[in-house]
Amino acid sequence: FIPSEARPGIWVRVLPALENILYGANLSNILSAHQHVVLDVLAWFPYGIVHFGGPAVAAVIFFVFAAPGTLPIYGRSFGYVNLTGVIIQVLLPCAAPWYENRHGLAPANYGMPGSPAGLARIDALFGVDLYSTNFTNAPVVFGAFPSLHAGNAVIVTLFMSYCFPRFKPLFAGYVMWLWWATMYLSHHYAVDLVAGSMISGVVFYIARANFLPRRQADKATRWDYDYVEIGEVAGGEQEYDLAELGYRQRLLVDEWSVGGVGSEESGSASPDDGGSLWEGETLGGRESTDRESVAEIVLVSHLDLDLELHPASPRDERHPPTYPPTYKHPQTQIAPL
């Protein structure tokens, strides 16, 4: 809708030059040099099918199985990725590998038609016109940089990996599959894929830090949540979600902390004073002749607190005892359901 004379010039040589500078070769031309019908179908499935239907399927999955509020953040993030990509494509129009294969590095103009490139072989294979007409009449012919195929795949993968971390390798494998497909079909250079993925990464990490509800590992669907917590843990501190305490954490505290006494400055007794305070029964009612004892505080998943006393070996002055760091749960924004 913008007159051709008002549009910026089309970059034909920039992407091939960057490809050779960054990778030492034109990866798209290398991958598309050997073509086969099986490879055509393998490339067509992620590029021509999953790319268009996958985001909608992911939205349904987020609505049912992710924390309440995840779907709106996913939708906005997906929109920001595409909006950013289209703005860059309009301001910095670049020719795709199919243009180099067809016209070389000759100057381009906005009157040139688009091309389905490798997807034309899919139309010929099935005897239909799924892509030829649509890509030939595309409104943005010179929109190779950045690749929104890569950007959309990465933003979906990041959200899916966040909500279902056990399937991260599967999601990452899909991104690699689509990256190969875009270059095999001569629609994008590798640098286009990197740029689109970086946009998605920035958008996702902003959303995760400020707006995305935290997942709770023991919740299967959105209807299992009693509350949601928004954003990341502040200051990089470790978070202990009460719903995820399926393990025991032991904090070893020596007798100085347990008794609340023990410093010479406070005037309290010490093990070397020889007083009767250190003889006889311990807090647990056990006999102890050692100079020190250790209190073990066990925090279990349902907040049961057990206090046990175990004898410890004599202190080695060359190796003073060390204690694990303590963490406080950061203040967080809690949204009632």
Buried (B, 14 or more C-beta within 10 A) or exposed (E): EEEEEEBEEBBBEBBBBBBEEEEEEBBBBEBBEEBEEEBBBBBBBBBBEBBEEBBEEBBEBBBEBBBBBBBEBBEEBBEBBBEBBBEBBBEBBBBBBBBBBBEEEEEBEEEBEBBBBBBBBBBEEEEEEBBBEEBEEBEEBBBBBBBBBBBBBBBBBBBBBBBBEEEBEEBEEBBEBBBBBBBBBBBBBBBBBBBBBBBBBEBBEEBBEEBBBBBBEEBEEBEEBEEBBBBBBEEEEEBEBEBEBEEEEEBBEBBBEBBEBBEEEEEBBBBEEEEEEBEEEBEEEEEBEEBBBBBEBEBEEEEEEEEEBEEBEEBEEEEEEEEEEEEEEBEEEEEEE
